[in-house]
């Protein structure tokens, strides 16, 4: 019986072994190529997907949920939800932050409707604001979720000269704590 990663023992048939070898080969040559690995996962024979997908996810760090969230790859997030939802529950906040960092509104919406418990902090909106991601801010406002943000949301946007973001905050009707020393950015 083959051993996979530490002490986990899994029975593999010939197609599984071939696919696992291919996954490892792709991983070694394209360590950060999420789309290449995802493309490989999509081209597997349908009958092999249930048995091979856990091995692909387990052995390919480039397919980690936080990487998929940053890349906007909903296929990989769907796979994680189907194969190992407990892994997703551990990294929800990191995934949401990565989606905000990379302006992946589709990923934020995926998380909102995924049925998984959402964990997020003020970092998500603060980061989006600081980076000038108005679409992300608007998504948060329209999402119906409890909004979490700090004074850093506005001060970060001001410090980087994101006038459009400041206009968005002004028009949003949301309250925010007073910001000291705003005049030094004006």
C-alpha positions as CSV (number, residue, x, y, z in Angstrom):
1,X,0.0,0.0,0.0
2,X,1.6,3.3,-1.0
3,X,2.2,6.0,1.6
4,X,1.4,9.6,0.7
5,X,2.7,12.5,2.8
6,X,3.8,11.5,6.3
7,X,1.6,8.7,7.8
8,X,-1.5,9.0,5.7
9,X,-2.0,5.7,3.9
10,X,-4.2,5.7,0.8
11,X,-5.0,2.8,-1.6
12,X,-4.3,3.9,-5.2
13,X,-5.2,2.2,-8.4
14,X,-3.1,2.6,-11.6
15,X,-4.8,5.7,-12.9
16,X,-4.4,7.3,-9.5
17,X,-0.7,6.6,-9.5
18,X,-0.3,8.0,-13.0
19,X,-2.3,11.1,-12.2
20,X,-0.3,11.6,-8.9
21,X,3.0,11.4,-10.8
22,X,1.7,13.9,-13.3
23,X,0.6,16.2,-10.6
24,X,3.9,16.1,-8.9
25,X,5.7,16.6,-12.2
26,X,3.5,19.6,-13.0
27,X,4.1,20.9,-9.5
28,X,7.8,20.7,-9.8
29,X,7.9,22.5,-13.1
30,X,5.3,25.1,-12.4
31,X,5.4,25.7,-8.6
32,X,3.3,28.9,-8.8
33,X,1.3,28.2,-11.9
34,X,-2.2,27.9,-10.4
35,X,-3.8,28.1,-13.8
36,X,-1.6,25.3,-15.3
37,X,-2.4,23.0,-12.4
38,X,-6.1,24.0,-12.6
39,X,-6.0,23.3,-16.3
40,X,-4.6,19.8,-15.6
41,X,-7.3,19.2,-13.0
42,X,-10.0,20.2,-15.5
43,X,-8.6,17.8,-18.3
44,X,-8.6,14.7,-16.1
45,X,-11.1,12.0,-17.1
46,X,-14.3,12.5,-15.2
47,X,-14.1,9.0,-13.6
48,X,-10.7,9.9,-12.1
49,X,-11.6,13.2,-10.6
50,X,-13.1,11.9,-7.3
51,X,-10.1,9.8,-6.5
52,X,-7.4,12.1,-7.8
53,X,-8.6,15.5,-6.8
54,X,-7.8,15.1,-3.1
55,X,-4.2,14.1,-4.1
56,X,-3.9,17.1,-6.4
57,X,-5.1,19.6,-3.7
58,X,-2.9,17.9,-1.0
59,X,0.3,17.8,-3.0
60,X,0.1,21.1,-4.9
61,X,0.6,24.2,-2.6
62,X,0.0,26.4,-5.6
63,X,-3.6,25.3,-5.4
64,X,-4.0,26.3,-1.7
65,X,-7.3,28.1,-1.0
66,X,-5.6,31.4,-0.3
67,X,-3.7,31.2,-3.6
68,X,-6.9,30.4,-5.5
69,X,-8.6,33.3,-3.8
70,X,-5.9,35.7,-4.9
71,X,-6.0,34.3,-8.4
72,X,-9.8,34.4,-8.6
73,X,-10.0,30.7,-9.4
74,X,-13.5,29.6,-8.3
75,X,-13.0,26.1,-9.8
76,X,-10.3,25.4,-7.2
77,X,-12.3,26.9,-4.4
78,X,-15.2,24.7,-5.4
79,X,-12.9,21.7,-5.3
80,X,-11.7,22.6,-1.8
81,X,-15.3,23.1,-0.6
82,X,-16.2,19.6,-2.0
83,X,-13.1,17.7,-0.9
84,X,-12.0,19.3,2.3
85,X,-14.3,22.0,3.7
86,X,-12.6,21.9,7.1
87,X,-9.4,23.2,5.5
88,X,-11.4,26.2,4.1
89,X,-12.8,27.0,7.5
90,X,-9.2,27.5,8.8
91,X,-8.2,30.0,6.2
92,X,-11.4,31.9,5.5
93,X,-10.1,35.3,6.8
94,X,-6.8,34.9,4.9
95,X,-8.7,34.1,1.7
96,X,-11.0,37.0,2.0
97,X,-8.0,39.3,2.6
98,X,-6.3,37.9,-0.5
99,X,-9.4,38.5,-2.5
100,X,-9.6,42.1,-1.3
101,X,-5.9,42.6,-2.0
102,X,-6.2,41.4,-5.6
103,X,-9.6,43.0,-6.2
104,X,-11.4,39.6,-6.7
105,X,-15.0,40.6,-6.2
106,X,-16.1,37.2,-7.8
107,X,-14.2,35.4,-5.0
108,X,-15.8,37.6,-2.3
109,X,-19.2,36.7,-3.7
110,X,-18.2,33.0,-3.8
111,X,-17.4,33.1,-0.1
112,X,-20.6,35.0,0.7
113,X,-22.8,32.4,-0.9
114,X,-20.6,29.4,-0.1
115,X,-22.6,28.5,3.0
116,X,-19.4,28.4,5.0
117,X,-19.0,30.6,8.1
118,X,-17.4,33.9,7.2
119,X,-14.5,35.2,9.3
120,X,-13.2,38.6,8.4
121,X,-11.8,41.7,10.1
122,X,-11.4,45.4,9.4
123,X,-8.3,44.5,7.4
124,X,-10.4,43.5,4.4
125,X,-12.0,46.9,3.9
126,X,-9.0,48.9,5.2
127,X,-6.8,47.2,2.6
128,X,-9.2,47.6,-0.3
129,X,-9.5,51.3,0.6
130,X,-5.8,51.8,0.9
131,X,-5.2,50.1,-2.5
132,X,-7.9,52.1,-4.3
133,X,-10.3,49.1,-4.9
134,X,-13.6,50.9,-5.1
135,X,-15.3,47.8,-6.6
136,X,-14.4,45.8,-3.5
137,X,-15.6,48.6,-1.2
138,X,-18.9,48.7,-3.1
139,X,-19.2,44.9,-2.9
140,X,-18.8,45.0,0.9
141,X,-21.4,47.8,1.2
142,X,-23.9,45.9,-1.1
143,X,-23.2,42.5,0.4
144,X,-25.5,42.8,3.4
145,X,-22.7,41.6,5.7
146,X,-21.7,43.5,8.8
147,X,-19.2,46.0,7.7
148,X,-15.9,46.1,9.6
149,X,-13.4,48.9,9.0
150,X,-11.3,51.3,10.9
151,X,-10.0,54.8,10.5
152,X,-7.1,53.3,8.5
153,X,-9.6,52.7,5.6
154,X,-9.8,56.5,5.0
155,X,-6.4,57.5,6.2
156,X,-4.8,54.8,4.0
157,X,-6.6,56.0,0.9
158,X,-5.8,59.6,1.7
159,X,-2.1,58.8,2.2
160,X,-1.9,57.2,-1.2
161,X,-3.9,59.9,-2.9
162,X,-6.9,57.7,-3.8
163,X,-9.4,60.6,-4.4
164,X,-12.0,58.3,-5.9
165,X,-11.9,56.1,-2.8
166,X,-12.3,59.2,-0.6
167,X,-15.2,60.3,-2.7
168,X,-16.7,56.8,-2.4
169,X,-16.4,57.0,1.4
170,X,-18.0,60.5,1.4
171,X,-20.9,59.3,-0.7
172,X,-21.3,55.9,1.0
173,X,-23.2,57.3,4.0
174,X,-21.0,55.1,6.3
175,X,-19.7,56.5,9.5
176,X,-16.0,56.4,10.3
177,X,-13.9,57.6,13.2
178,X,-12.3,61.1,13.0
179,X,-9.0,61.2,11.2
180,X,-6.3,63.3,12.6
181,X,-3.8,65.1,10.4
182,X,-5.8,64.7,7.2
183,X,-4.6,68.1,6.0
184,X,-1.0,66.9,5.5
185,X,-2.3,64.7,2.6
186,X,-4.5,67.4,1.1
